[in-house]
Amino acid sequence: IRRLNFPRLIATYTSRFSSTDPREAIQYYYLLRQYTGENQRDLFTTSVSELALETREFDMLLGWIAPDGSRKPGCIEKFLGESQSIIEVCAEDAESRGFLEDAVKLYELATRRDKVLEIHSELLARVVTKTNSANSERERITNATLDVAKQ
């Protein structure tokens, strides 16, 4: 007997437009919240994390921190009252894939200061021996670390 694999159907359908219209894709991903994947996470969380890392539309999807320090919500807020857990999953996934600068931004959004400092320390250790020039990796990471220190 053949069965309809609903999560695969949603993933296949949304793959056509998820990178160009992530807000629309999230509407479909929300239908997957009752299914779990291999990592025991619900497929909504997994799909949103994949989408955020693929499109890098963190501000629009997950929210952002305004210059005054207040948190501005992203479009996942309309599905969940609390998006902290999804943001942390995105940050963990970014960190495990080696996207450390993205992970810092996401951990900061999730108010995980311990992880922000831990990853900044690692990033600084990587660039400390490099020469500092305009628009270099060292300058970018140093400036980002100074911004965190000012908060």
N, C-alpha and C positions, 0 to 999 in steps of 0.2 A: 504494500500500500504506500503510495506516495503522499507526502504531506507538503503543505505550503510552508516554506521557511519565511515567515513574515519579516524578521530582522534583515535577512539577506535581500528580500524584495525592496524594503525601504532603502537599504544601503545602495543597491543598484540604481534605483530610481533617482535618489538624491545626488549620486555621483555626477550626474549630467550638469547640475547647476550649483552644487554646494560651494565651489570655489568662487563663483561669480555672485551668488546670492545666498550668503550664509544665514541670513535671518529666515529665509524661507525654508532652508534645510532644517533648521532647529525646530520648526513647526512639525516636521515629520519625525525628527529624532525623538520628540517628546512622547510619541507613541511607543517608543522602545523602553520606557522606564520600568516596565514590569518584567523585562527579560534580563538575564544575567549572562555575562560572557565568561570566557575561560579564566579571567582574573578575579571572578566573583564580584565584579562591579556591575551595576546596572548599565545597560547598553546606551541609555540616554547620556549618562556621565561620560562613558567611553567615547561616544560619538562626538559630543561637544568638545572634549579634549582634543581629539584628532582634528576636528574642524578648526579649532582655535590655533593649533600648532601648524596646520597646513596653510591657513590663510593669513595668519599673524594679525588677525583683526581682534586683538585682545580688548581694546577699549570698547569697541562696538558690542562685542559678544559678552564680555565678562565685567565691564565697567572700568573705571579709572579713578585715580586720585587727583583731585583738583589742587591747584597751587595753594589754596587755603587749608589743605589737609583733609577736606571732606571727601567722602567716597561717593562717586557718581555711579549709578547702576547701569549695567549692560542689559542687553535684550533677554538674557536668560532669567532676569528677575521676574518677568511676568509669568514664568512657568513655576518658579520656586520662590517661596518667601525668603529663603536663606540660600545663598549661592556659595557660601564659604567652602563647603566640601568640594564642589565642582572646581572652584578656583585652585584649591590645594591639589586636586588630582592633576589638573593641567600643569601646575608648577612641578609636581613630582615627575610627570611625563617629560616635561621640557628638560629637567635636570638629568634624568636617566638617558636622554638622547644627546646630551652634551650641549644643549642650547642654554648655557648658563646665564647669559645676560637676560634672556627671556624669562628664565626661572626666577631670577632676582625680582624682575618686575611683577611677576605673578605672586611670588611669596609676599612681596610688599603689599600687594592688593589684598592678599589673604591675612594680612597683619601677623605674619610669621617672622618677626624681627630676628629671631635666632638663626633661621635659615638664610635670611638676607645677609647677615653678617658673616656667616660661615662661607657662603658662596663668594661674597666680595673678597674675603681673605684669600680664597683659592684663586680668584681671578687676578688679584694683585700679585700674588706669588708668581703667576705665569708671566706677567709683563714687567716685573721689576728690573730685569736685566736688559730689556729692550730699550733702544734709544727713544727719546721723546721728541716727536715732531708734530707739526700741525695735522690734525685729523687722523692721528695714529691710533692704534688699538690701545696703547698705553695711556694716551691722553683721554680717550673716551672712557676707559675704565676708571682712571683716576678721578675724572670729573663726576662720574656716577657715584663713586665711593664718597667723595666730598659732599655731594648732595644728600646722601643717606646720613652722613655724620652730622649735617646741619639740622636734620629733623630731630 
